Amino acid sequence: PSRTFHGNSRLLTSQLTSYYESINQYKKELPEYFNFASDVLDEWARLEKDGRKPANPAFWWVNEEGEEVKWSFQELGSLSRKAANVLSEACGLQRGDRVVAILPRVPEWWLLNVACIRAG
């Protein structure tokens, strides 16, 4: 049985541990290099484009006034590639560099984070 916390069903620690252990028993080879932006977001964009994944927003932001910004996986991929190119080419960002982003939590903050992941 699971406990209820603020009305949500949560797994107990022992259940989480056994779940983690069951995952660990499956030995999957880890890739030498993994990039969430290119390996996951771009793959989901391709699956959506091919009709093998239902179209859902990759990013959906709503402010206090109810204004919304929605980006598909293709849009987020394209925008993050452009931002990563600016960071890499114009700003000289290289794989392994550290970036500090001082922005409120606006869509551009999230876009910059994905671009930094994409740039390595």
ZAMARGU-4260 file (C-alpha; in steps of 0.2 Angstrom, whole numbers, plus 5000, padded with zeros to 4 digits):
<rodrens>
0) 5000/5000/5000 | 5006/5018/4997 | 5003/5033/5008 | 4994/5048/5004 | 5003/5065/5004
5) 4992/5080/5001 | 4980/5069/4992 | 4993/5061/4980 | 4998/5043/4980 | 5016/5041/4984
10) 5027/5025/4985 | 5035/5021/5001 | 5054/5021/5002 | 5054/5002/5003 | 5044/5001/4987
15) 5055/5014/4978 | 5071/5004/4983 | 5064/4988/4977 | 5059/4996/4961 | 5077/5004/4959
20) 5085/4987/4963 | 5074/4978/4949 | 5080/4991/4937 | 5098/4988/4942 | 5096/4970/4938
25) 5094/4974/4920 | 5112/4978/4914 | 5110/4990/4900 | 5125/4997/4892 | 5127/5016/4894
30) 5132/5026/4879 | 5149/5034/4880 | 5141/5051/4877 | 5123/5056/4880 | 5114/5073/4876
35) 5096/5075/4882 | 5093/5088/4869 | 5099/5078/4854 | 5096/5060/4860 | 5078/5063/4868
40) 5070/5079/4862 | 5076/5077/4844 | 5070/5059/4844 | 5053/5063/4851 | 5052/5077/4837
45) 5056/5064/4824 | 5043/5052/4831 | 5030/5066/4831 | 5034/5071/4813 | 5033/5053/4807
50) 5016/5051/4816 | 5023/5038/4828 | 5020/5048/4843 | 5005/5059/4847 | 5008/5078/4846
55) 5010/5085/4863 | 5018/5101/4868 | 5036/5099/4873 | 5035/5115/4883 | 5020/5123/4890
60) 5022/5139/4900 | 5008/5149/4908 | 5011/5166/4917 | 5001/5174/4931 | 4990/5183/4919
65) 4986/5166/4910 | 4996/5170/4894 | 5003/5154/4887 | 5018/5149/4877 | 5018/5132/4869
70) 5032/5124/4859 | 5031/5108/4850 | 5046/5096/4851 | 5051/5102/4833 | 5050/5120/4839
75) 5060/5117/4855 | 5073/5108/4845 | 5075/5122/4832 | 5075/5136/4844 | 5088/5127/4855
80) 5099/5123/4840 | 5099/5142/4836 | 5103/5147/4853 | 5116/5134/4855 | 5124/5140/4839
85) 5124/5158/4846 | 5132/5152/4862 | 5145/5141/4853 | 5149/5153/4839 | 5147/5171/4845
90) 5150/5168/4863 | 5164/5154/4861 | 5155/5142/4873 | 5164/5125/4872 | 5159/5108/4879
95) 5162/5107/4898 | 5161/5126/4900 | 5150/5132/4915 | 5136/5145/4912 | 5126/5155/4924
100) 5109/5161/4918 | 5101/5175/4928 | 5084/5176/4921 | 5067/5175/4929 | 5058/5158/4925
105) 5052/5164/4908 | 5052/5153/4892 | 5069/5160/4887 | 5076/5153/4903 | 5071/5136/4899
110) 5076/5138/4881 | 5094/5143/4887 | 5095/5128/4898 | 5091/5116/4883 | 5103/5125/4872
115) 5117/5124/4885 | 5113/5105/4886 | 5113/5104/4867 | 5130/5113/4867 | 5137/5101/4879
</rodrens>
